[in-house]
Amino acid sequence: MLTLTLLLLMAVAIAVLVVLVIYLVDRFNGLERDTKQMLQNLQQPQQAKPAGPYGGLSGKALWDAVAGDPPEGFDDLILDGIRKRYRLLLGEHIGFIFNEGVSDQSKGFDAVPPNTRMVRTPRSQVESWLPPESVEAIYRCGQGYSRNDPAELPLLRQNLDQVCGQLHVQAGLEVLQPASSILMPPPPEPAAPPADPAAAAGA
């Protein structure tokens, strides 16, 4: 009976030792995997953070980023900052295209400008890209405005606001002011003729 009890105790002890060894081996393997992963992360070059007011982007890559297709590594916070600065860039580019239409019409030219342009802002100079169809529509509005036909102006204002509004929406920007109110202001009302001093004296 005593011998059987001792055998049972030895069997339990051996089982406990086997479980303990298996646990320790598993822990050791886990630590080894974690150590290898840490070493690989340290050896990999750290990804550079986007630099500059537009995250190092320009041209179509910048447009794609604000339009919802940013490069890898651009989080929402970075994109929000880029969009805030992009509003000025977009306005400058739209104004240039429109004024080119006005100028070309007065000179008898008809040459839609390229859809890319270097735009200088207070903080940098960056290439701006806009969809070609939008560039042509804005240019035609400028030409129409230069013709100064009162019957044509309402439709031109509507077209300009629609095109520029779509560009702002595509870029994730709120339309704060219709483009026509900036680029196509109504002509000033003619001043009242001066009163005739002689008539005023006679009255």
CORRA-V726921 format. One record per helix or strand of 3 or more residues. SS is the DSSP state (h for helix, s for strand). FROM is the first residue (numbers start at 0). TO is the last residue. If there is no record, write none. Layout:
{{SS/FROM/TO} {SS/FROM/TO}}
This chain:
{{h/1/42} {h/58/65} {h/75/106} {s/115/119} {s/124/128} {h/131/146} {h/149/169} {h/178/182} {h/196/201}}
